[in-house]
Amino acid sequence: MEIAGRREHGTTRRRPLEVFRADERGALRSLPSTRWRPVLWREASVHQDIHVLVDRGLYSVPWRLVGKRVQTRTTPSSVEIYFDDVRVATHDRVAPGQRSTNEDHLPPERRDLRHRSRGYWVERAAAVHSEIECFIEEVFDSDDVLYQLRVAQQIVRLLEGYPKDRALAACRRARFHGNYSYGGLKNVLVRALDREPLPVVLDPIVEPDARPRFARDVQELLQLPLENNDAPH
């Protein structure tokens, strides 16, 4: 600037620095208050799990858009998703391999299934009744190999849809028979078996003075002759 700006221009016969100071500087505007951020637009497909893949991160969209093509607008800090030129989702950026899910994007009947911790479903069962809480604990512990999360989710949601007295009776019948499956418990409720009384288990009656049929007194056994174990076989 100090050299070329002072050199007389071959066409205008004026020095650029003088032109800038006289004509151009007054027309300049101040810099924007926020720094310019690069923006990248791309197309993406909505997968069956209602997420789109952007830079190896997963971002949710409303479930009705499954299978559709959408446009993504990404900046270093955010991801915006558009369908038919309408913004349908906004997320903060996540690291590769992670996902950002808005629960409002899920179908209403599947929103609570996002909760995958044992404690969450035990607490929901406890909100119905303490016996149902114990039953769900037993459901989780009923298989040492397979994690029973899906079964517990189904059972809790099933019992929440019935009156408390029926839910309790169904759990008691299931525990009595050692049945910790969703299908078995649902069958009890559908067939109204929870309204039937539980079978009565009678303890065997043992007379305190009764002598077992083949019992022998110790003295009687000691008086028996010993066999000759040296006899040839």
C-alpha positions in Angstrom: 0.0 0.0 0.0 2.8 2.4 0.8 4.5 1.8 -2.5 1.7 0.8 -5.0 -0.8 3.2 -3.3 1.4 6.2 -4.0 2.3 5.2 -7.6 0.4 7.1 -10.2 -2.1 4.9 -12.0 -1.4 4.6 -15.8 -5.1 5.1 -16.8 -6.6 7.5 -14.2 -3.3 9.3 -13.7 -4.2 9.4 -9.9 -2.6 7.7 -7.0 -4.8 4.9 -5.5 -4.2 5.9 -1.9 -5.4 9.4 -2.6 -8.5 8.1 -4.4 -9.3 5.8 -1.4 -9.0 8.7 1.1 -11.0 11.1 -1.0 -13.8 9.0 -2.5 -14.0 5.5 -1.1 -13.3 5.6 2.6 -16.5 7.5 3.4 -18.6 4.8 1.6 -17.2 1.9 3.7 -19.5 0.3 6.3 -18.4 -1.1 9.6 -17.9 -4.9 9.9 -20.8 -7.1 11.1 -21.1 -7.6 14.8 -21.0 -11.3 14.4 -18.3 -13.2 12.6 -19.2 -14.8 9.3 -19.8 -18.5 9.5 -19.4 -20.9 6.6 -22.6 -22.7 5.7 -22.9 -26.0 3.8 -26.1 -27.2 2.2 -26.6 -30.9 1.4 -29.4 -33.5 0.7 -30.0 -36.4 3.0 -32.4 -39.3 3.4 -34.5 -39.8 6.5 -33.9 -43.3 7.9 -36.4 -45.6 9.5 -35.2 -44.5 12.9 -36.3 -40.9 12.0 -32.7 -39.7 11.9 -30.6 -38.2 9.1 -26.8 -38.6 8.8 -24.8 -35.4 8.7 -21.0 -35.6 9.0 -21.3 -39.0 10.7 -23.7 -37.6 13.4 -27.4 -38.5 13.6 -30.1 -35.9 13.9 -33.9 -36.5 14.3 -36.7 -35.1 12.2 -40.5 -35.5 12.6 -41.5 -39.2 12.1 -43.9 -38.4 9.2 -40.8 -37.7 7.1 -39.4 -41.2 7.2 -38.2 -42.2 3.7 -38.2 -38.6 2.4 -35.4 -36.5 1.0 -34.6 -33.4 3.0 -32.1 -30.6 2.8 -29.6 -29.9 5.6 -28.0 -26.6 6.4 -24.9 -27.1 8.6 -22.6 -24.6 10.3 -19.8 -25.3 12.8 -22.3 -25.2 15.7 -25.7 -26.2 14.3 -27.7 -28.4 11.9 -30.9 -27.2 10.4 -33.1 -29.6 8.4 -35.6 -28.4 5.7 -38.4 -30.2 3.9 -40.1 -28.4 1.0 -38.3 -25.2 1.9 -39.8 -25.4 5.5 -37.5 -25.8 8.5 -38.6 -28.9 10.3 -35.7 -29.4 12.8 -32.8 -27.6 14.5 -30.0 -29.3 16.4 -26.7 -28.4 18.0 -23.9 -30.2 16.4 -22.8 -33.6 17.9 -19.6 -35.5 17.6 -19.3 -38.3 15.0 -21.1 -41.4 16.1 -23.4 -39.6 18.5 -27.1 -38.6 17.9 -29.4 -35.8 18.8 -33.0 -36.8 19.2 -36.0 -34.5 19.9 -38.7 -36.5 21.6 -41.4 -34.5 19.9 -40.2 -36.1 16.6 -41.1 -39.6 17.8 -44.5 -41.2 17.2 -46.6 -40.6 20.4 -46.8 -44.3 21.2 -43.0 -44.8 21.1 -41.7 -41.7 22.9 -41.3 -43.4 26.3 -39.4 -46.4 24.7 -36.4 -44.1 24.4 -35.8 -44.7 28.1 -33.5 -47.7 28.3 -32.4 -47.7 31.9 -33.7 -50.3 34.3 -34.3 -47.7 37.0 -36.7 -45.7 34.8 -39.1 -48.6 34.3 -38.8 -49.8 37.9 -39.8 -46.3 39.0 -42.8 -46.3 36.6 -43.9 -49.6 38.0 -43.6 -48.3 41.5 -45.9 -45.4 40.6 -48.6 -48.0 40.1 -47.9 -50.1 43.2 -45.0 -51.4 45.2 -46.0 -55.1 44.3 -45.8 -54.2 40.6 -42.4 -52.6 41.3 -41.2 -55.9 42.8 -42.6 -57.9 39.9 -40.7 -55.7 37.3 -37.5 -56.2 39.3 -38.2 -60.0 39.0 -38.8 -59.6 35.3 -35.4 -58.0 34.8 -33.8 -60.8 36.9 -35.6 -63.6 35.2 -32.9 -64.3 32.6 -29.2 -64.3 33.3 -28.3 -64.0 29.6 -30.9 -61.8 27.8 -31.5 -58.3 29.0 -35.3 -58.1 29.7 -35.7 -54.4 28.9 -38.1 -54.9 26.1 -40.3 -57.3 28.1 -40.3 -54.9 31.1 -41.3 -52.0 28.9 -44.2 -53.9 27.4 -45.4 -55.1 30.8 -45.3 -51.7 32.5 -47.2 -50.1 29.6 -49.7 -52.9 29.6 -50.4 -52.7 33.4 -50.7 -48.9 33.3 -53.7 -49.3 31.0 -55.7 -51.4 33.5 -57.3 -50.6 36.9 -54.9 -51.0 39.8 -56.7 -53.9 41.3 -56.6 -55.9 38.1 -53.0 -55.1 37.5 -52.1 -56.3 41.0 -54.1 -59.5 40.6 -52.5 -60.3 37.3 -49.0 -59.8 38.7 -49.8 -62.0 41.7 -51.1 -64.8 39.4 -48.0 -64.4 37.1 -45.7 -64.6 40.1 -47.5 -67.7 41.5 -46.9 -69.5 38.2 -43.4 -68.1 37.7 -44.6 -66.5 34.4 -42.5 -63.4 33.6 -43.4 -63.0 29.9 -45.4 -60.2 28.3 -47.5 -62.7 26.4 -48.4 -64.7 29.5 -49.4 -61.6 31.5 -51.4 -60.2 28.7 -53.2 -63.6 28.3 -54.1 -63.4 32.0 -55.7 -60.0 31.6 -57.4 -60.7 28.2 -59.0 -63.9 29.6 -59.8 -62.2 32.9 -58.0 -64.9 34.8 -56.9 -62.2 37.2 -60.5 -62.2 38.5 -60.2 -65.9 39.5 -58.9 -66.9 42.9 -55.4 -68.3 43.0 -55.1 -72.1 43.6 -54.8 -73.1 47.2 -51.5 -75.0 48.0 -51.9 -77.3 51.0 -48.9 -78.3 52.9 -48.6 -82.1 53.4 -49.9 -83.3 56.8 -47.2 -85.2 58.8 -48.2 -86.8 62.1 -45.5 -86.1 64.6 -45.5 -89.7 66.0 -45.8 -91.5 62.7 -42.9 -93.7 61.9 -41.7 -94.0 58.3 -42.5 -97.4 56.8 -38.9 -98.5 56.2 -37.3 -96.8 59.2 -35.1 -98.9 61.5 -33.9 -98.2 65.0 -30.2 -97.6 65.3 -29.8 -100.4 67.9 -31.7 -102.8 65.6 -29.2 -102.1 62.8 -26.2 -102.6 65.1 -27.4 -106.1 66.1 -27.5 -107.3 62.5 -24.7 -109.8 61.6 -21.9 -108.5 59.5 -21.4 -110.0 56.1 -18.1 -111.8 55.3 -16.5 -109.4 52.7 -13.6 -111.9 52.2 -15.8 -114.4 50.4 -14.8 -115.0 46.8 -16.9 -113.3 44.2 
